[in-house]
Amino acid sequence: MAADLITIARSGTRAARAALDVTAQNIANASSAGYVRRSVSLSELAINSVLSQPGAINLAGVRVTGIVRNADMFRQSEVRRTGSDAARAGAEVQGLENIESAVEQTGVYDAITDFEAALKQLLSDPTDGSLRASTLEQARTMAQTFNTAASSLNAVGEGLRFEAQDGVLAVNTTATELARVNLRLARASDASSDRTSLLDQRDSLLEKLSGQIDIATTFAADGSVQVRVGGSSGPSLVNGGSAATLAMTSASDGTIAFTLGGSAATLSSGALAGKGQALTELAGVRGQLDTIAAGVISTLNTAQTAGADLTGAAGQPMFSGSTAADMKLALTSGNQIATAPAGSGANSRDTSNLVALRSALESADPAGAMDGLLFGISSAVAGRTVTRDALESIAGTAKVALQAQAGVDLDEETINLTRFQQAYQASGRVMQIASDLFDSILAIR
C-alpha cells in the first residue's frame, strides 16, 4: 500500500511540475505576439492486477499525455480570411487616396477654367497685347498642370509597384521560413513543448502570408501545412519542406500580374491584391486624363488652324503632343492666337474665330470631363473606405474571438500557479506519509 502511495504521489509531483512549467511559460509569454496559451493534458495511469484478479484495473496515479495549445483552427482560419480581406481593402483605399491627391492637388480643373476665362477676357479686345499674353500664359499653365498630373500619377504607380514588389519578397521569405518549420514539425515529438512553439511559428507565418495574399491551407497529422494561393485549386506555394517562388510582372499600362512557380496566380485578397486593384484604377484614371488632354489639344489646334493671328498670318497649332504627359505649348507669342477668321488682315478686331474656338471648347467641355473624373475618384474612395472599415471591423471581431480563447489571462494563470503549487506540495506530503507508513510497517516486530 505504501509503495502504491509513493507511485501515485510521484506521478502527481511530475504532473504538477509539468503544469507549473507550462503555467510559467504562459505568464512569461503573455505579451508575446503569436503565442497561444498552453495547458497540460492529464490522464489516469492504470495498471492490471496480477494473480488472483488478472482482468482488474488498479489506478496508479496520473500521467502527462501532452501539451495542448488552446487555439481553435476554425477561428484561426477566420482571422486569416478576414484579415486578408481587410488588408486588400486597406491597400486599395490607400492607393486610391494617393491617386485622388495626385489629380486634385495639381489643379488641372482650375487651370482649364482659368484658360477659358482668359479666352472670354480676350473677346473684349482681341488686339490687346496684355490680354493675349495673359491668355498664352494660361494656356502654358494648363499644359504644365496636365504634365504635372501625369507625372504625379506616374509617381503613385511607381510607389504602388515598389510596395507590391516588396510584398512579393516578403511572401517568398515567409514561405521559405514556413517550409523550414514544416521540416522541423515532421521531426518533433507529439508531446514536446518545442512542437507547440513550432506550431505557434507556423500559425504566425500563415497569418503573415494571409496579410499579403489569399491562401488555402491543408494540415497534415504531424502539424505541417500545405499552402495554395488563390483557393484550394490554386498553385502550391508551400508543400512540405519546399516553397515555390512568387513573381510579379508589370504591363505597359502599369498594371501588375503574378506568377507562382511559372504558373499564373490570381489574387483576390491580401495587400498585393489591393495594390493590383489600385494600379488598375490608376491605369483607368490615367487613360481618362490623356483623353481629356487629347481633346483639348485637338479642339484648340483645329480652331487655331482655321483662323488668322494678329499679324494676319494663318493660325498655327497651339499645342504639341497627344497625351497629358507630352502636352506642350507650341505658340511663342500671344500675337499667334488666331482670333480672326482666315484671310483677315493684320490687327483685325473680328473675333469670329475666337468665338468659334470658345464654342468648340465649350462643346468638348474639358472642365466638365475633368470634374467628372475627380468626382469618380472621390466616389470610389468614399465607397471603398466604407467597405474597408466594415472589413476591418469584421477582422477585429475575429481576432477578439481568437484572443479570448488563445490569449493568456494573467489572473487565471496566477490561480493555476497557486493550484499546481499546492498540488505539488500535496503530492510531496503524500510521499512523506507513505514513507513514514512503510517505515512503521518495517518496524513492527
C-alpha positions as a Markdown table, in Angstrom:
| # | Residue | x | y | z |
|---|---|---|---|---|
| 1 | Met | 0.0 | 0.0 | 0.0 |
| 2 | Ala | 2.8 | 2.4 | 0.9 |
| 3 | Ala | 4.6 | 1.6 | -2.3 |
| 4 | Asp | 1.4 | 2.3 | -4.3 |
| 5 | Leu | 1.0 | 5.6 | -2.4 |
| 6 | Ile | 4.6 | 6.5 | -3.3 |
| 7 | Thr | 3.9 | 5.7 | -7.0 |
| 8 | Ile | 0.8 | 7.7 | -7.1 |
| 9 | Ala | 2.3 | 10.6 | -5.3 |
| 10 | Arg | 5.4 | 10.6 | -7.5 |
| 11 | Ser | 3.2 | 10.7 | -10.6 |
| 12 | Gly | 1.3 | 13.6 | -9.1 |
| 13 | Thr | 4.5 | 15.6 | -8.5 |
| 14 | Arg | 5.6 | 15.0 | -12.1 |
| 15 | Ala | 2.2 | 16.1 | -13.4 |
| 16 | Ala | 2.1 | 19.2 | -11.1 |
| 17 | Arg | 5.7 | 20.1 | -12.1 |
| 18 | Ala | 4.8 | 19.9 | -15.8 |
| 19 | Ala | 1.7 | 22.0 | -15.2 |
| 20 | Leu | 3.8 | 24.6 | -13.3 |
| 21 | Asp | 6.3 | 24.8 | -16.1 |
| 22 | Val | 3.5 | 25.3 | -18.7 |
| 23 | Thr | 1.8 | 27.9 | -16.5 |
| 24 | Ala | 5.2 | 29.7 | -16.1 |
| 25 | Gln | 5.6 | 29.8 | -19.9 |
| 26 | Asn | 2.1 | 31.2 | -20.3 |
| 27 | Ile | 2.8 | 34.0 | -17.8 |
| 28 | Ala | 6.2 | 34.8 | -19.3 |
| 29 | Asn | 4.8 | 35.0 | -22.8 |
| 30 | Ala | 1.6 | 36.8 | -22.0 |
| 31 | Ser | 2.5 | 39.7 | -24.2 |
| 32 | Ser | 4.4 | 37.8 | -26.9 |
| 33 | Ala | 2.9 | 38.2 | -30.4 |
| 34 | Gly | 1.6 | 34.9 | -31.8 |
| 35 | Tyr | 1.8 | 33.0 | -28.5 |
| 36 | Val | -1.0 | 30.6 | -27.9 |
| 37 | Arg | -1.9 | 29.7 | -24.3 |
| 38 | Arg | -0.9 | 26.1 | -23.4 |
| 39 | Ser | -2.3 | 23.6 | -20.9 |
| 40 | Val | -1.2 | 20.2 | -19.8 |
| 41 | Ser | -3.3 | 17.2 | -20.8 |
| 42 | Leu | -3.5 | 14.7 | -18.0 |
| 43 | Ser | -5.0 | 11.2 | -17.8 |
| 44 | Glu | -5.3 | 8.4 | -15.2 |
| 45 | Leu | -2.5 | 5.9 | -15.0 |
| 46 | Ala | -3.9 | 2.4 | -14.8 |
| 47 | Ile | -2.2 | -1.0 | -14.3 |
| 48 | Asn | -3.5 | -4.5 | -14.5 |
| 49 | Ser | -3.8 | -6.6 | -11.3 |
| 50 | Val | -1.9 | -9.9 | -11.2 |
| 51 | Leu | -2.6 | -13.4 | -10.0 |
| 52 | Ser | -6.0 | -13.5 | -8.3 |
| 53 | Gln | -7.7 | -10.8 | -10.5 |
| 54 | Pro | -5.7 | -10.5 | -13.7 |
| 55 | Gly | -8.5 | -8.7 | -15.5 |
| 56 | Ala | -9.0 | -6.0 | -12.9 |
| 57 | Ile | -7.7 | -2.4 | -13.3 |
| 58 | Asn | -6.0 | -0.6 | -10.5 |
| 59 | Leu | -5.4 | 3.2 | -10.6 |
| 60 | Ala | -1.8 | 4.1 | -10.1 |
| 61 | Gly | -1.7 | 7.9 | -10.4 |
| 62 | Val | -1.7 | 10.4 | -13.2 |
| 63 | Arg | 0.4 | 10.9 | -16.3 |
| 64 | Val | 1.1 | 13.8 | -18.7 |
| 65 | Thr | -0.2 | 12.9 | -22.2 |
| 66 | Gly | 0.8 | 16.1 | -23.9 |
| 67 | Ile | 0.8 | 19.8 | -24.1 |
| 68 | Val | -2.3 | 21.3 | -25.6 |
| 69 | Arg | -2.5 | 24.6 | -27.5 |
| 70 | Asn | -5.7 | 26.4 | -26.7 |
| 71 | Ala | -6.5 | 27.5 | -30.3 |
| 72 | Asp | -9.4 | 26.7 | -32.4 |
| 73 | Met | -8.4 | 26.0 | -36.1 |
| 74 | Phe | -11.6 | 27.4 | -37.4 |
| 75 | Arg | -11.1 | 30.7 | -35.5 |
| 76 | Gln | -7.6 | 30.9 | -36.7 |
| 77 | Ser | -8.8 | 30.4 | -40.3 |
| 78 | Glu | -11.3 | 33.1 | -39.8 |
| 79 | Val | -8.7 | 35.5 | -38.6 |
| 80 | Arg | -6.6 | 34.8 | -41.7 |
| 81 | Arg | -9.5 | 35.1 | -44.1 |
| 82 | Thr | -11.0 | 38.3 | -42.6 |
| 83 | Gly | -7.5 | 39.8 | -42.1 |
| 84 | Ser | -6.7 | 39.1 | -45.8 |
| 85 | Asp | -9.9 | 40.8 | -47.0 |
| 86 | Ala | -9.2 | 43.8 | -44.7 |
| 87 | Ala | -5.6 | 44.1 | -46.0 |
| 88 | Arg | -6.8 | 44.1 | -49.6 |
| 89 | Ala | -9.3 | 46.8 | -48.9 |
| 90 | Gly | -6.8 | 48.9 | -46.9 |
| 91 | Ala | -4.2 | 48.7 | -49.7 |
| 92 | Glu | -6.7 | 49.6 | -52.3 |
| 93 | Val | -8.1 | 52.6 | -50.4 |
| 94 | Gln | -4.5 | 53.9 | -49.7 |
| 95 | Gly | -3.7 | 53.6 | -53.4 |
| 96 | Leu | -7.0 | 55.4 | -54.4 |
| 97 | Glu | -6.3 | 58.2 | -51.9 |
| 98 | Asn | -2.9 | 58.7 | -53.5 |
| 99 | Ile | -4.5 | 58.8 | -56.9 |
| 100 | Glu | -7.0 | 61.4 | -55.7 |
| 101 | Ser | -4.4 | 63.6 | -54.3 |
| 102 | Ala | -2.2 | 63.4 | -57.4 |
| 103 | Val | -5.1 | 64.6 | -59.6 |
| 104 | Glu | -6.7 | 67.1 | -57.2 |
| 105 | Gln | -3.6 | 68.9 | -55.9 |
| 106 | Thr | -2.2 | 69.6 | -59.4 |
| 107 | Gly | -5.2 | 71.8 | -60.2 |
| 108 | Val | -6.0 | 70.7 | -63.7 |
| 109 | Tyr | -9.6 | 71.6 | -63.4 |
| 110 | Asp | -8.8 | 75.1 | -62.2 |
| 111 | Ala | -6.2 | 75.5 | -65.0 |
| 112 | Ile | -8.8 | 74.6 | -67.6 |
| 113 | Thr | -11.4 | 77.1 | -66.2 |
| 114 | Asp | -8.8 | 79.8 | -65.9 |
| 115 | Phe | -7.8 | 79.3 | -69.5 |
| 116 | Glu | -11.5 | 79.5 | -70.6 |
| 117 | Ala | -11.8 | 82.7 | -68.5 |
| 118 | Ala | -8.8 | 84.2 | -70.3 |
| 119 | Leu | -10.3 | 83.5 | -73.7 |
| 120 | Lys | -13.5 | 85.2 | -72.6 |
| 121 | Gln | -11.5 | 88.3 | -71.5 |
| 122 | Leu | -9.7 | 88.3 | -74.9 |
| 123 | Leu | -13.1 | 88.8 | -76.6 |
| 124 | Ser | -13.3 | 92.3 | -75.1 |
| 125 | Asp | -10.3 | 93.4 | -77.1 |
| 126 | Pro | -8.6 | 90.9 | -79.4 |
| 127 | Thr | -5.8 | 93.3 | -80.2 |
| 128 | Asp | -4.7 | 94.0 | -76.6 |
| 129 | Gly | -1.2 | 92.6 | -76.1 |
| 130 | Ser | -1.5 | 92.1 | -72.4 |
| 131 | Leu | -4.7 | 90.1 | -72.8 |
| 132 | Arg | -3.1 | 88.0 | -75.4 |
| 133 | Ala | 0.0 | 87.4 | -73.2 |
| 134 | Ser | -2.2 | 86.5 | -70.3 |
| 135 | Thr | -4.2 | 84.0 | -72.4 |
| 136 | Leu | -0.9 | 82.5 | -73.7 |
| 137 | Glu | 0.4 | 82.1 | -70.1 |
| 138 | Gln | -2.9 | 80.5 | -69.0 |
| 139 | Ala | -2.5 | 78.0 | -71.9 |
| 140 | Arg | 1.0 | 77.3 | -70.8 |
| 141 | Thr | -0.1 | 76.8 | -67.2 |
| 142 | Met | -2.8 | 74.4 | -68.4 |
| 143 | Ala | -0.3 | 72.3 | -70.3 |
| 144 | Gln | 2.0 | 72.2 | -67.4 |
| 145 | Thr | -0.7 | 71.2 | -64.9 |
| 146 | Phe | -1.6 | 68.3 | -67.3 |
| 147 | Asn | 2.1 | 67.4 | -67.3 |
| 148 | Thr | 2.3 | 67.6 | -63.5 |
| 149 | Ala | -0.8 | 65.5 | -63.1 |
| 150 | Ala | 0.6 | 62.8 | -65.4 |
| 151 | Ser | 3.9 | 62.9 | -63.5 |
| 152 | Ser | 2.2 | 62.6 | -60.2 |
| 153 | Leu | 0.2 | 59.6 | -61.3 |
| 154 | Asn | 3.4 | 58.0 | -62.6 |
| 155 | Ala | 4.9 | 58.5 | -59.2 |
| 156 | Val | 1.9 | 56.9 | -57.5 |
| 157 | Gly | 2.2 | 54.0 | -59.8 |
| 158 | Glu | 5.9 | 53.5 | -59.2 |
| 159 | Gly | 5.2 | 53.6 | -55.4 |
| 160 | Leu | 2.5 | 51.0 | -55.7 |
| 161 | Arg | 4.6 | 48.7 | -57.8 |
| 162 | Phe | 7.6 | 49.1 | -55.4 |
| 163 | Glu | 5.4 | 48.2 | -52.5 |
| 164 | Ala | 4.0 | 45.3 | -54.4 |
| 165 | Gln | 7.4 | 44.0 | -55.2 |
| 166 | Asp | 8.4 | 44.4 | -51.6 |
| 167 | Gly | 5.3 | 42.4 | -50.7 |
| 168 | Val | 6.3 | 39.6 | -53.1 |
| 169 | Leu | 9.8 | 39.4 | -51.5 |
| 170 | Ala | 8.1 | 39.2 | -48.1 |
| 171 | Val | 5.8 | 36.3 | -49.3 |
| 172 | Asn | 8.8 | 34.4 | -50.6 |
| 173 | Thr | 10.8 | 34.9 | -47.4 |
| 174 | Thr | 7.8 | 33.8 | -45.3 |
| 175 | Ala | 7.1 | 30.8 | -47.5 |
| 176 | Thr | 10.7 | 29.7 | -47.1 |
| 177 | Glu | 10.5 | 30.0 | -43.3 |
| 178 | Leu | 7.3 | 28.1 | -43.3 |
| 179 | Ala | 8.8 | 25.3 | -45.3 |
| 180 | Arg | 11.6 | 25.0 | -42.7 |
| 181 | Val | 9.0 | 24.9 | -39.9 |
| 182 | Asn | 7.3 | 22.1 | -41.8 |
| 183 | Leu | 10.5 | 20.1 | -41.8 |
| 184 | Arg | 11.0 | 20.6 | -38.1 |
| 185 | Leu | 7.4 | 19.7 | -37.3 |
| 186 | Ala | 7.9 | 16.4 | -39.1 |
| 187 | Arg | 10.7 | 15.6 | -36.7 |
| 188 | Ala | 9.3 | 16.9 | -33.5 |
| 189 | Ser | 7.7 | 14.8 | -30.8 |
| 190 | Asp | 4.0 | 15.0 | -30.4 |
| 191 | Ala | 4.1 | 15.9 | -26.7 |
| 192 | Ser | 7.1 | 18.2 | -26.7 |
| 193 | Ser | 7.0 | 21.9 | -25.8 |
| 194 | Asp | 9.2 | 22.5 | -28.8 |
| 195 | Arg | 6.5 | 21.2 | -31.1 |
| 196 | Thr | 4.0 | 23.7 | -29.6 |
| 197 | Ser | 6.4 | 26.5 | -30.2 |
| 198 | Leu | 6.8 | 25.3 | -33.8 |
| 199 | Leu | 3.0 | 25.3 | -34.2 |
| 200 | Asp | 2.9 | 28.9 | -32.9 |
| 201 | Gln | 5.5 | 29.8 | -35.5 |
| 202 | Arg | 3.5 | 28.0 | -38.2 |
| 203 | Asp | 0.3 | 29.9 | -37.4 |
| 204 | Ser | 2.1 | 33.2 | -37.1 |
| 205 | Leu | 3.7 | 32.7 | -40.5 |
| 206 | Leu | 0.4 | 31.7 | -42.0 |
| 207 | Glu | -1.2 | 34.9 | -40.7 |
| 208 | Lys | 1.6 | 36.9 | -42.1 |
| 209 | Leu | 1.2 | 35.3 | -45.5 |
| 210 | Ser | -2.6 | 35.9 | -45.5 |
| 211 | Gly | -1.9 | 39.6 | -45.0 |
| 212 | Gln | -0.2 | 39.7 | -48.4 |
| 213 | Ile | -2.1 | 37.1 | -50.5 |
| 214 | Asp | -5.2 | 34.8 | -50.2 |
| 215 | Ile | -4.2 | 31.3 | -49.1 |
| 216 | Ala | -5.8 | 27.9 | -48.7 |
| 217 | Thr | -4.3 | 25.6 | -46.2 |
| 218 | Thr | -4.3 | 21.8 | -45.7 |
| 219 | Phe | -2.8 | 20.5 | -42.4 |
| 220 | Ala | -1.1 | 17.1 | -42.0 |
| 221 | Ala | -1.2 | 14.9 | -39.0 |
| 222 | Asp | 2.3 | 16.0 | -37.9 |
| 223 | Gly | 1.2 | 19.6 | -38.0 |
| 224 | Ser | 2.9 | 20.6 | -41.2 |
| 225 | Val | 0.8 | 22.6 | -43.7 |
| 226 | Gln | 0.4 | 22.8 | -47.4 |
| 227 | Val | -0.4 | 26.3 | -48.7 |
| 228 | Arg | -2.0 | 27.1 | -52.0 |
| 229 | Val | -2.5 | 30.5 | -53.5 |
| 230 | Gly | -5.9 | 31.8 | -54.8 |
| 231 | Gly | -8.0 | 29.0 | -53.4 |
| 232 | Ser | -7.9 | 25.3 | -52.8 |
| 233 | Ser | -7.3 | 24.6 | -56.5 |
| 234 | Gly | -4.6 | 27.3 | -57.0 |
| 235 | Pro | -0.9 | 26.7 | -57.4 |
| 236 | Ser | 1.1 | 25.4 | -54.4 |
| 237 | Leu | 3.2 | 27.9 | -52.5 |
| 238 | Val | 4.4 | 25.6 | -49.7 |
| 239 | Asn | 4.4 | 21.8 | -49.8 |
| 240 | Gly | 6.3 | 20.0 | -47.1 |
| 241 | Gly | 9.8 | 21.4 | -47.0 |
| 242 | Ser | 9.7 | 23.1 | -50.3 |
| 243 | Ala | 8.5 | 26.5 | -51.3 |
| 244 | Ala | 7.7 | 27.9 | -54.8 |
| 245 | Thr | 8.7 | 31.4 | -55.8 |
| 246 | Leu | 6.1 | 34.2 | -56.3 |
| 247 | Ala | 7.0 | 36.7 | -59.1 |
| 248 | Met | 5.4 | 39.9 | -60.3 |
| 249 | Thr | 5.3 | 41.3 | -63.9 |
| 250 | Ser | 4.3 | 44.8 | -65.0 |
| 251 | Ala | 2.3 | 45.5 | -68.2 |
| 252 | Ser | 2.8 | 48.6 | -70.4 |
| 253 | Asp | -0.2 | 50.3 | -68.7 |
| 254 | Gly | 1.4 | 49.9 | -65.3 |
| 255 | Thr | -0.9 | 47.1 | -64.1 |
| 256 | Ile | 0.6 | 44.1 | -62.4 |
| 257 | Ala | 0.2 | 40.3 | -62.6 |
| 258 | Phe | 1.6 | 37.4 | -60.6 |
| 259 | Thr | 3.0 | 34.0 | -61.3 |
| 260 | Leu | 3.8 | 31.2 | -58.9 |
| 261 | Gly | 6.5 | 28.7 | -60.0 |
| 262 | Gly | 5.9 | 29.8 | -63.5 |
| 263 | Ser | 2.1 | 29.4 | -63.4 |
| 264 | Ala | -0.4 | 32.3 | -63.3 |
| 265 | Ala | -1.7 | 33.1 | -59.9 |
| 266 | Thr | -4.9 | 35.1 | -59.4 |
| 267 | Leu | -5.1 | 37.0 | -56.1 |
| 268 | Ser | -8.5 | 38.0 | -54.7 |
| 269 | Ser | -7.5 | 39.2 | -51.2 |
| 270 | Gly | -4.4 | 40.4 | -49.3 |
| 271 | Ala | -2.4 | 43.6 | -49.7 |
| 272 | Leu | -0.9 | 42.5 | -53.0 |
| 273 | Ala | -4.4 | 42.1 | -54.5 |
| 274 | Gly | -5.4 | 45.5 | -53.2 |
| 275 | Lys | -2.3 | 47.2 | -54.8 |
| 276 | Gly | -3.1 | 45.4 | -58.0 |
| 277 | Gln | -6.6 | 46.8 | -57.9 |
| 278 | Ala | -5.4 | 50.3 | -57.2 |
| 279 | Leu | -3.0 | 50.1 | -60.2 |
| 280 | Thr | -5.9 | 49.0 | -62.4 |
| 281 | Glu | -7.8 | 52.1 | -61.2 |
| 282 | Leu | -4.8 | 54.2 | -61.8 |
| 283 | Ala | -4.5 | 53.0 | -65.4 |
| 284 | Gly | -8.1 | 53.9 | -65.9 |
| 285 | Val | -7.6 | 57.4 | -64.4 |
| 286 | Arg | -4.5 | 58.0 | -66.5 |
| 287 | Gly | -6.4 | 56.9 | -69.6 |
| 288 | Gln | -9.2 | 59.4 | -68.9 |
| 289 | Leu | -6.7 | 62.2 | -68.2 |
| 290 | Asp | -5.0 | 61.5 | -71.5 |
| 291 | Thr | -8.4 | 61.6 | -73.3 |
| 292 | Ile | -9.2 | 65.0 | -71.8 |
| 293 | Ala | -5.8 | 66.3 | -72.7 |
| 294 | Ala | -6.0 | 64.9 | -76.3 |
| 295 | Gly | -9.5 | 66.5 | -76.6 |
| 296 | Val | -8.1 | 69.9 | -75.5 |
| 297 | Ile | -5.2 | 69.7 | -77.9 |
| 298 | Ser | -7.3 | 68.6 | -80.9 |
| 299 | Thr | -10.1 | 71.1 | -80.3 |
| 300 | Leu | -7.8 | 74.1 | -79.9 |
| 301 | Asn | -5.4 | 73.2 | -82.7 |
| 302 | Thr | -8.3 | 72.7 | -85.1 |
| 303 | Ala | -9.8 | 76.0 | -84.2 |
| 304 | Gln | -6.4 | 77.7 | -84.4 |
| 305 | Thr | -5.6 | 76.5 | -87.9 |
| 306 | Ala | -8.9 | 77.7 | -89.1 |
| 307 | Gly | -8.2 | 81.3 | -88.3 |
| 308 | Ala | -5.7 | 84.1 | -88.6 |
| 309 | Asp | -3.5 | 85.6 | -85.9 |
| 310 | Leu | -2.9 | 89.3 | -85.1 |
| 311 | Thr | -0.4 | 89.7 | -87.9 |
| 312 | Gly | -2.8 | 88.3 | -90.5 |
| 313 | Ala | -0.8 | 85.0 | -90.8 |
| 314 | Ala | -2.6 | 81.6 | -90.8 |
| 315 | Gly | -3.1 | 80.2 | -87.4 |
| 316 | Gln | -0.7 | 77.6 | -86.1 |
| 317 | Pro | -1.4 | 74.7 | -83.7 |
| 318 | Met | -1.5 | 75.9 | -80.2 |
| 319 | Phe | -0.2 | 72.7 | -78.6 |
| 320 | Ser | 2.1 | 69.8 | -79.5 |
| 321 | Gly | 1.8 | 66.3 | -78.1 |
| 322 | Ser | -1.2 | 64.0 | -77.7 |
| 323 | Thr | -1.3 | 63.0 | -74.0 |
| 324 | Ala | -1.2 | 64.7 | -70.7 |
| 325 | Ala | 2.5 | 63.8 | -70.2 |
| 326 | Asp | 3.8 | 65.3 | -73.5 |
| 327 | Met | 1.3 | 68.2 | -74.0 |
| 328 | Lys | 3.3 | 71.4 | -74.7 |
| 329 | Leu | 2.5 | 75.0 | -75.7 |
| 330 | Ala | 3.6 | 75.4 | -79.3 |
| 331 | Leu | 3.0 | 79.1 | -79.7 |
| 332 | Thr | 5.7 | 81.5 | -78.6 |
| 333 | Ser | 3.8 | 84.8 | -78.7 |
| 334 | Gly | 0.3 | 86.0 | -77.7 |
| 335 | Asn | 0.1 | 87.5 | -81.2 |
| 336 | Gln | -0.1 | 84.0 | -82.6 |
| 337 | Ile | -3.5 | 83.3 | -81.1 |
| 338 | Ala | -5.9 | 83.1 | -84.1 |
| 339 | Thr | -8.8 | 85.3 | -83.1 |
| 340 | Ala | -9.8 | 86.4 | -86.6 |
| 341 | Pro | -11.2 | 84.3 | -89.4 |
| 342 | Ala | -8.9 | 83.0 | -92.1 |
| 343 | Gly | -7.9 | 85.7 | -94.7 |
| 344 | Ser | -8.2 | 88.6 | -92.2 |
| 345 | Gly | -5.7 | 91.4 | -92.3 |
| 346 | Ala | -3.3 | 92.4 | -89.5 |
| 347 | Asn | -4.7 | 93.8 | -86.3 |
| 348 | Ser | -8.2 | 92.6 | -87.2 |
| 349 | Arg | -10.8 | 93.1 | -84.4 |
| 350 | Asp | -13.0 | 90.4 | -85.9 |
| 351 | Thr | -13.4 | 87.8 | -83.2 |
| 352 | Ser | -15.4 | 85.2 | -85.1 |
| 353 | Asn | -12.7 | 82.6 | -85.0 |
| 354 | Leu | -12.1 | 83.2 | -81.3 |
| 355 | Val | -15.9 | 82.7 | -80.8 |
| 356 | Ala | -15.7 | 79.5 | -82.8 |
| 357 | Leu | -12.7 | 78.4 | -80.7 |
| 358 | Arg | -14.6 | 79.1 | -77.5 |
| 359 | Ser | -17.7 | 77.4 | -78.8 |
| 360 | Ala | -15.7 | 74.3 | -79.8 |
| 361 | Leu | -14.0 | 74.2 | -76.4 |
| 362 | Glu | -17.4 | 74.6 | -74.7 |
| 363 | Ser | -18.8 | 71.7 | -76.7 |
| 364 | Ala | -15.8 | 69.5 | -75.8 |
| 365 | Asp | -16.3 | 70.6 | -72.2 |
| 366 | Pro | -12.9 | 69.5 | -70.8 |
| 367 | Ala | -13.7 | 71.2 | -67.5 |
| 368 | Gly | -16.8 | 69.1 | -67.1 |
| 369 | Ala | -14.9 | 66.0 | -68.1 |
| 370 | Met | -12.2 | 66.8 | -65.5 |
| 371 | Asp | -14.9 | 67.5 | -62.9 |
| 372 | Gly | -16.4 | 64.1 | -63.7 |
| 373 | Leu | -13.1 | 62.4 | -63.4 |
| 374 | Leu | -12.5 | 64.0 | -60.0 |
| 375 | Phe | -16.0 | 63.1 | -58.8 |
| 376 | Gly | -15.5 | 59.5 | -59.9 |
| 377 | Ile | -12.2 | 59.2 | -58.0 |
| 378 | Ser | -13.7 | 60.7 | -54.9 |
| 379 | Ser | -16.8 | 58.5 | -55.1 |
| 380 | Ala | -14.6 | 55.4 | -55.4 |
| 381 | Val | -12.5 | 56.5 | -52.4 |
| 382 | Ala | -15.6 | 57.1 | -50.3 |
| 383 | Gly | -17.3 | 53.8 | -51.3 |
| 384 | Arg | -14.1 | 51.7 | -50.8 |
| 385 | Thr | -13.5 | 53.4 | -47.4 |
| 386 | Val | -16.9 | 52.2 | -46.2 |
| 387 | Thr | -16.1 | 48.7 | -47.3 |
| 388 | Arg | -12.6 | 48.8 | -45.7 |
| 389 | Asp | -14.0 | 50.0 | -42.4 |
| 390 | Ala | -16.6 | 47.2 | -42.4 |
| 391 | Leu | -14.0 | 44.6 | -43.3 |
| 392 | Glu | -11.6 | 45.8 | -40.6 |
| 393 | Ser | -14.4 | 45.6 | -38.1 |
| 394 | Ile | -15.1 | 42.0 | -39.1 |
| 395 | Ala | -11.4 | 41.2 | -38.9 |
| 396 | Gly | -11.2 | 42.8 | -35.5 |
| 397 | Thr | -14.1 | 40.8 | -34.2 |
| 398 | Ala | -12.5 | 37.6 | -35.4 |
| 399 | Lys | -9.2 | 38.5 | -33.7 |
| 400 | Val | -11.0 | 39.2 | -30.4 |
| 401 | Ala | -12.8 | 35.8 | -30.6 |
| 402 | Leu | -9.5 | 34.0 | -31.1 |
| 403 | Gln | -7.7 | 36.0 | -28.4 |
| 404 | Ala | -10.5 | 35.2 | -25.9 |
| 405 | Gln | -9.6 | 31.5 | -26.4 |
| 406 | Ala | -5.9 | 31.6 | -27.2 |
| 407 | Gly | -4.8 | 34.6 | -25.2 |
| 408 | Val | -3.2 | 34.4 | -21.8 |
| 409 | Asp | -5.3 | 35.7 | -18.8 |
| 410 | Leu | -2.8 | 36.6 | -16.1 |
| 411 | Asp | -5.4 | 36.4 | -13.4 |
| 412 | Glu | -6.4 | 32.8 | -14.4 |
| 413 | Glu | -2.7 | 31.8 | -14.8 |
| 414 | Thr | -1.9 | 33.1 | -11.3 |
| 415 | Ile | -4.7 | 31.0 | -9.9 |
| 416 | Asn | -3.4 | 28.0 | -11.8 |
| 417 | Leu | 0.1 | 28.7 | -10.5 |
| 418 | Thr | -1.2 | 28.6 | -6.9 |
| 419 | Arg | -3.3 | 25.5 | -7.6 |
| 420 | Phe | -0.4 | 23.5 | -9.1 |
| 421 | Gln | 2.0 | 24.6 | -6.4 |
| 422 | Gln | -0.5 | 23.2 | -3.8 |
| 423 | Ala | -0.9 | 20.0 | -5.8 |
| 424 | Tyr | 2.9 | 19.6 | -6.0 |
| 425 | Gln | 3.2 | 20.2 | -2.2 |
| 426 | Ala | 0.3 | 17.8 | -1.5 |
| 427 | Ser | 1.9 | 15.0 | -3.6 |
| 428 | Gly | 5.1 | 15.6 | -1.8 |
| 429 | Arg | 3.3 | 15.3 | 1.5 |
| 430 | Val | 1.7 | 12.0 | 0.4 |
| 431 | Met | 5.1 | 10.7 | -0.5 |
| 432 | Gln | 6.3 | 11.6 | 3.0 |
| 433 | Ile | 3.4 | 9.9 | 4.7 |
| 434 | Ala | 3.8 | 6.8 | 2.5 |
| 435 | Ser | 7.5 | 6.7 | 3.5 |
| 436 | Asp | 6.5 | 7.0 | 7.2 |
| 437 | Leu | 3.9 | 4.2 | 6.8 |
| 438 | Phe | 6.5 | 2.0 | 5.2 |
| 439 | Asp | 9.0 | 2.6 | 7.9 |
| 440 | Ser | 6.3 | 1.9 | 10.6 |
| 441 | Ile | 5.4 | -1.4 | 9.0 |
| 442 | Leu | 9.0 | -2.5 | 8.8 |
| 443 | Ala | 9.4 | -1.5 | 12.4 |
| 444 | Ile | 6.6 | -3.9 | 13.6 |
| 445 | Arg | 8.0 | -7.0 | 15.2 |
